[in-house]
Amino acid sequence: LAKFSFVLQADTTASSEVAAAPATTCPGCRQTFSELRRHMKKCCPQFLPERTGANLFETDNCGRRRRETLSDALRKGCSEESWISDEEVREAAARSVEDMADPLMRQVLHLRFGLDRGVPRTPEEVADALGGKYKGKPEAAFTLIREAQKRIPLVADDPKDLRVLYEDDHLLAVAKPPGLRTMPVHRFIGKSLTSQVLGYMQAAARQRGDEKVPTDPPMLCHRLDQTTSGVVLFAKTKAAASYMQRHWHADGFQKEYLALAAPCKQSSAVAVQRGRGICLWVAEPGEAALVRAPIGRDIHSSDPVRRAVNFEEGQPAATRFETLAAGQWPSGVSDLSGPPALSASRGRNCAGSRVVLLSCALEESGRTHQIRVHAAHVGVPLIGDEMYGGLPTPEGEGGMTRVALHAWRLRVQHPESGKSLTVEAPLPEDFQRCMDLFGISWSATASHAEPAASDAPDE
């Protein structure tokens, strides 16, 4: 079938509702920050909503009342190996304090982590406990706390499960499995892809007989959500990291994902090809759509993570979707991984529903949840993406416990040679099982599948 593309035009009517200003005071530090969540992820992750059990959502996109909490959802998205208990955090924090050589830094961490009382201290409390020139100066104590935390060595994990897709003296590309964090929650706790990469680099240095074993991992070029699988790229030198940072959004750099999606409702976005409207979810294999719509925070939600097409405050974003193959939801398979019945809330039965395998290429930027937001915006939310109205993954052996999204292919320009480098990550088992369940038959061409990474010839 001949391939063609069309551009989706979206309704740009601005909302008259004004969202309440987000909180800016950290519940852990009691300091004010312009980007509160960014600070909390670095300094006080234990106070994030997903760690405290706050409500996940009041309702989902289909008006259903949700029963699970953020911590429940996070737990479901973790593998057994990557889940971190509160007890593990306390034990690892204590070990990190014992290993700190500087007595002042050791005292600061001991006070901050509250190892003597079982409850962390705020910067004000740390300042008062330190006394002397720090008494009554929480800002000075906060600076000390950040410095002490930066000195904690990053824990290296056993790299036995690490899958290397490409490596040379400048770059390292690995396959991230679903459920594993890209970065650790705390430096003193591993259970992350970065921690495995550090373990891999240390093992390689010992095998070579290097006198100095690295204590820091290669520099991360980009991240993936915890439940997303696929290619992750690291830069092994400062020069390579600087090059990748400068050129990441330039021509020749592109991230391409694979996703399973099913129609929820027809969006107000209208695609026009040759004078007729076309919905992406009924497109045949080979047909493509470019979705260009700005993404920003969802002004209708109290969830700080949730994003939406936002024409007032959003940042430019463009995603190209191509239908690669199609299947259908089989009869006799449970529609849900949790209550209540989805088919009743949507007034339809999931059995026989069309399911499509999409190629999703980030044509512009790489906003938070860009693919998920754009897919939902045009009426094809991803399977498992209940945050944006997608069908929950089916139960049973063929199901998944995450959003059906896989970072399949990464194209970059090599920082040393300038040649085009393509790296691909094979489908994880859960994604392939879900495709089989829906009767979707597709595989990358042999030229793309082997080898896992290739250099394109000079133009």
N, C-alpha and C positions, 0 to 999 in steps of 0.2 A: 504494500500500500504506500502510495506516495506520501512523503512527509511534508507537512506544512505547519506554519505557526500562526498564532493570532495573539493579539494583545488584549488583555482584559481592562476595560474602562470601569472605574469604580465610582460609586456615589460619593461626592465630596461634601455632602451636606454636613455642616458642623453641628455637634451636639450642643444644646443649650444648657446642659447640666454642667455644673462646676464641681470637680472633686475636692474633697477636703484635703488640706495640705498634709503631707505625710509627716509622721513623727521624726524628729531629728535628734532626740536624746537617747543615747545608748543605755539600756537597762543594766548593763554590766559595769561600764565605766562612769555612767552618769555625766558624760561629756556630750557636747553638742557637735554634730557633724553634718555637713551639707550632703554627703552621700553616706547615709547611715548604714545601709545594708553592706556596702563595700567595706566599711570599717569593721562591722560585726563579723564578717566572714574571715577577716584577718586577725582580729584581736579577741572577739567575744563570740565565737560560733556557738557556744553552748546556750546562748540566749536567743538564737534565731528561732522563728516560729516552728520550723520543722524539727527542732530539737526539744521544744517545750510542750508539744502536743496541742498546739492551737488548732482551731477548726480549719479544715482544708478549704472548703468553700461553703457558702450558705446553700447555693444551688449550682447545678451545672448548666450548660448551654440549653438543655432541653427542659429546664424547670424542675429537675428532680432534686429532692432533698438528699444531701450527702450525709453519710454516717461515719465515714472514716476521718481521722485526723491527719495532719501533715506528717506527724511522726509515724503513723500507720503506713501512709503512702511511701515515705522514705524507706521504712523497713521492708516493705514489699518490693521496692525497687533494688534493694541491696542483695548481693549474693551472701551466702552464709559466711564466707571468708571475709567479706568487707564490712560487715556490721560491727559497730563499735559500741560497747556497753559503757555506762557511766563508771562502772568499777574499773574497766580497762583504762579510761581516761585518768582516773585518780592515781592508779598504779604507775602509769607511764609518766605522769607529771612528777611524781615523787622521784622516779629514777632520773629524770632530766635535771632535777634540782641537785641531786647527789653528784651528778657528773659535772656540774658547773664549777670551774676552777676559781673564778673571781668571787671572793667572799661577799662583796656588795651585791653582785648579780644573783648569787645564790640566795641571799637574804630577801631580795626583792621578789624573786620567783616563789620562795617559800611563803611569803606573805600574800602575794597575789593569788596563788592557787589555794590559799587557806589550808595548808597541810596540817596545821596545828589545831584547826577547829572544824574542818570538814566543809567549810563554806568559803567560796572565793571572796576576796576583799576588793572593794572599789579603790580607785586611785586615791580618794580622800582618806580612806582607812589605811592604805599603805603609807601615805605621807605621814599620818599621825603616828603610826607604829614605828616608822624609821626615826622620827623625831629630828632634833637638830635643825639644820638648814632646810630640811624638807617639810617640817611640820607646818601644816596649814597651806601647803603649796601642792595641790593635786596635779596641776599641770606639769610640775617638775617630776613628780612621782610617775605620771603617765609616760613621760619621755623615758624614764628609767625602765619602766615595764616593757615598753616597746623594744628598747635596746637589749634587755635581758632575753626577751622572747626570740629576737633575731639570732642570738648567740647559741640557742639550742640547736644541736646538730640534727639534721634531717635523718630520720630512721630509714635504713635501707632494708627492703624486703627481699626475700628469696626470689630470684628471677626464673625459677624453674618453669613457671607457666607463661613467661613472657615470649611473645611471638614477634620476632624481628622481620620486618618486611623489606627494609633497605638500610644499608649502612655504608658509610665511607668515612673519611677523616673529618668531614664537615657536617654531615647530617645523619640522623638516626630516625627511621620511621618504624613504628610498632603498631600492632593491632590491639586496640583496647576492647576487652570483652564487656558485655553488658553487666551492669551492677557494680562495676569497679569505679571508684572516684578517679578523676584525672589528677587532682592534687589532694594531699592529705588534709583532714580537718585541723589537725595540730601537727607541728613539726615533730613532736615527740611520739607521735603515733604513725605507723606506716599505713598499710592497707590502702594503697593508692598505686596508680600506674607510675607516677613519678618515683615513688619509693622502689618499685620493681626495677625501673630503669637505672636508678642509682646502684642498686644491688648488682645489676648486670655490668655496669661500668667498673665497679669495684672488683668483681670477679675477673673481668678481662684484664684489669691492671695487674692483679696478682698472678694471673696466668702468664703474662708477659714478663713478670719479674720486675715491674716498676718499683722504684724506691718509694714513691709517693702514691698513695691510694686516694682517689678523689673522695671528698666529703660532701660535695654538692653535685646534683644531677646536671645533665645538659639543660640548656635553656629551652623552655617550652614555647613553641611558636603559636599554638592555638589550643583551645580546649574543646572537650565534648561533655555534654550533660552525663550524669552518672549512669542513666539507663541507656544511653546511646552507645552503640558499638562502632568500631571502624578505625580508620587511619588516624594516628596522632603523630605529629612531626616534632622532633627536637633538633636544636642547633648545638653542635658540639664545641664550637668556638665562639668567642665574642664577635669576631668579624662576620661569621655566618649568621649569628643572631641579629646583628645590626642590619645586615643586608636583607634578611627575611622581613624584619620589621618595616624597613623603608619601602619594600616592594610588594608587601602582602596583598594589597588591593589593586595592584597594577595588572595590566594585560599579561597573560601568560600564567597567572595564578588563579586557580579555581578549585572549589570544593564541590563535589558531587555526591549526593546521597541517594540511597534506595529507600523507598517507603511503601508500605501497604496502606491503602485508603479505601473508604467506603462512603457513599453519599449519605449526608445527613439531611440537608435541605438545600434548595436552590438559593444561591446568594443573590443579592441585589446587583452584584457585579455581572456585567453582560459581555460575553465574548462575541465578536462579530467577524465572520469569515465569509467573504463573497455575499454579503448582504443578508446573512442569516445568523441567528443566535445559536451558539453551541455551548453546552456544558462540558466541562473537562471530564466529569466522571462517566460520560457516555462516549468519550473519544476512543477511536480505534488505535491499536498499537502503531506507533510512528507519528501520531499527531502530538503537537506540542502547544503550550500556552505560556506566555510571558506575563507574570503577575507583577505589576509595578505599583506598590502602595506603601506609604510611610508607616513605620511601626514605632509605637511608643507604649507607655504604660496604659493599662486598661483603666480609664477614668470611672468605670462603672463597678470596679471591684476593689475590695480592701486588701486583696492579696498583692504584696509588693513585687512578686515574681511574675505575675500574669501580664501578658502583653496583648495588644490589639492593634488593628489598623487605626491610626490616630492622625487625622489630617491637621489637627491644631498643633500638637506637640511632637508628633512622630518624626523620626529620621528616615531619610530615603532608603529604600530597600527594593530589590527586584529579584524574583526567583523564576527560573524557567522549569516548568513541569513537562515531562514527556511520558506518555503512556507506553510502557514496555510490554505489558501482558495483562490479561484479564482473567478472572475466575469468578466464583460465586460462593456465598456462604452456604455450606452444606446443610441439608436437613438432618435433624436428629442431634445437632451439636448445640450445647447450651450457648445462649446468646451472651451470657454475662459471666464475669468473674466476681460479681457481687450484686446485692439487691439494690433497688427494686427492678422489676422486669422492664427492660429497655423497650422491647417491642410495643408494650402497652403505652408507654409515655410518648412514643413517636407515632402511634397509630399504624404500625406496620409490623410485619413479621420479618425477622432477619433472614430466615431460610430463603435461599434463592437470590438474596441481594447481591448486586454486582460488587466485586472487589477488584481493585486495580493495583498493579505494581507500577510505581512511578519512579522515574529518574528526576531528582530535584537538584538543580544546579544553582548555586548562589551567583547570580550575575552582577549584583551590586551589594556591597557591604556584607555583613554577617551578623545581623541583629539578634538579640536574645529571642529564641523560639521563632526565628524568621520563617522557616519552612512550615512549622506547625500552624503559625498564625495565618500565613498566606494560603495554605491548603484549606483551612477552615473557612477563610474569607470567601473562597470561590466554591464552597459547598462540598469539599472532599476532605473532611477531617481525617487524620491518621488513625488507624486502628490502635486501640489502647490509649489514645490521647483524650481521656475524659475531661481534662482541664479545658479543652477547646471543642467539646461536643462530639468526640469520636466514639465509635462503638468500642466498648470494653473488649479485651481480647477473649477469645473463646476458652472455655475450661477444657481440661483434659490434657492428654499427652501432646496434642498438636497445638496447644495454646502458648501464649507468651504472658509474662507478668510485667510488661513494659510497653512503651510506645514503640510501634513497629517502624523504627528509623535506624538506618545503618549508614555510616560515613564510608561510602564505597571507594571513592576515587579522589585522589589529590594530585593536582598538577601545579608544579612550581618551576621557577627558573633556578638552576643550580647556582649557589653563591660564588663558586669558583670558576666553573666552565661557562656559565651563562646559558647552557643548553636546557631544553625543556625536560623535566623529570616527571614521570607519571608513576604514582604508587597506588596500588589497589589492595584492599583488604577483603579476603573471602568472606562469604556470608557465614555468620555464626549459626550454630545448630538450631537455636530456637526460631530464628527468622526463616530458615529453610523448612523447618517442620510446619510453620504456619503457612508458607507458600504451598506446601504439599496438601495441607488440609483444605485450602481453597481451590485446589486444582490448577494452580498457576505454574506453568512450565516455562522456565527462562534461565539462561545462563549467559555469562559474559563470553564474547567470542574468544577463541583460542589465542588470538594475537594480544588480547587485553588481559586474559587470565594468566598466561605464562609468558615471561616470568612475572613475579609480583611487582617488580619495579623495572622501568626501562628508561633509557635516555633516548630522546628523539634526535635524529640527525640534524645537523645544522641546516638552516634554510638556505 
